[in-house]
Amino acid sequence: MNEASQPDPLLDAVSGTPDLAAATPTSVAPPEYTANISLERIELNPFQPRKTFDPEALQELAASIRTHGVVQPITVRQLDGEHYQLISGERRLRAAQMAGLQEIPAFVRRANDQEMLEIALIENIQREDLNAIEIALTYQRLLDECSLTHEVLAERLGKQRSTVTNYLRLLRLPPEVQIGLKQQQISMGHARAMLATDDVAIQLVVYKEILEKDLSVRRVEDLMKALIKTYHGTSRDKANARKNNLPYAYQKIMNDLSQRFETKVQLRLKSEGKGELLIPFNSDDDLNRILQAIEL
């Protein structure tokens, strides 16, 4: 199969494996071709989104390359007659250097700066060890820096548009929650449940509850519904929430008491550290139930 005579979809350079047997570079090289290129003539991709590489994994790949060679060629673009710039395959390039190779098989293709960025970002997404926030940030870069729409991005990635949108919505979460998701303290399911509202105060309260009580996704969904109903169910609730503007510590106290007494507890702050705590009841029996919960 002659690569130069075939259509050139964006992802071919990322997931395709060029046929080295078909490479016939001459003094007047075709626009795209495969060849063995000296490592000294290849410079790194300045648009590479991946900044760190696992040293142990590189050593393992280098050992494999010493035994079997480079199975999948890297992809480069030609800068001039002597020098090339890496488009994708930096991990293979680094491992080949560690293995002591002098040259590496490469697919030489045409690509401008934007195409290089797009290819590098899409290759980065295809890694298996990315967390949800890293994927979301990469999607956002593709939208912003490569001027792609959600529909086009989904098509390029071979994913549903809703999948792309769900990842991008994670970037609306508070930074503290995003860090928790990156560190796998919460799951993608927890994060999606917390996106039922844009209220940062509620999201932070729920996040703390997940960490402290190891809540399941289903429990988080139920808690989100209850808190949204409490704070946003009526105009009066919204007005009270805006008026109170409670710090997290007070919000948690109020939420814990509401759950314990099974009624909508209100905590209001005043000046100089003063405030009031309101525990409503519907009947004498309801009052006795609350008193029993207080152990009075």
Salt bridges, closest charged atoms under 4 A:
ASP8 OD2 - ARG109 NH2 3.01
GLU32 OE2 - ARG110 NH2 3.99
ASP80 OD1 - HIS83 ND1 3.34
GLU90 OE2 - ARG94 NH2 2.69
ASP113 OD1 - ARG77 NH2 2.86
GLU118 OE2 - ARG156 NH1 1.99
GLU123 OE2 - ARG92 NH2 3.56
ASP129 OD1 - ARG127 NE 3.10
GLU145 OE2 - ARG141 NE 2.84
GLU151 OE2 - ARG161 NE 2.91
GLU176 OE2 - LYS208 NZ 2.64
ASP198 OD1 - ARG172 NH2 2.53
ASP199 OD2 - HIS232 NE2 2.89
GLU209 OE1 - LYS213 NZ 2.97
GLU209 OE2 - LYS252 NZ 3.53
GLU212 OE1 - LYS252 NZ 3.25
ASP222 OD1 - ARG218 NE 3.87
ASP237 OD1 - LYS264 NZ 3.02
ASP256 OD2 - LYS252 NZ 2.87
GLU262 OE1 - ARG289 NH1 3.98
GLU276 OE2 - ARG268 NH1 3.53
GLU276 OE1 - LYS270 NZ 3.67
ASP286 OD1 - ARG289 NH2 2.66
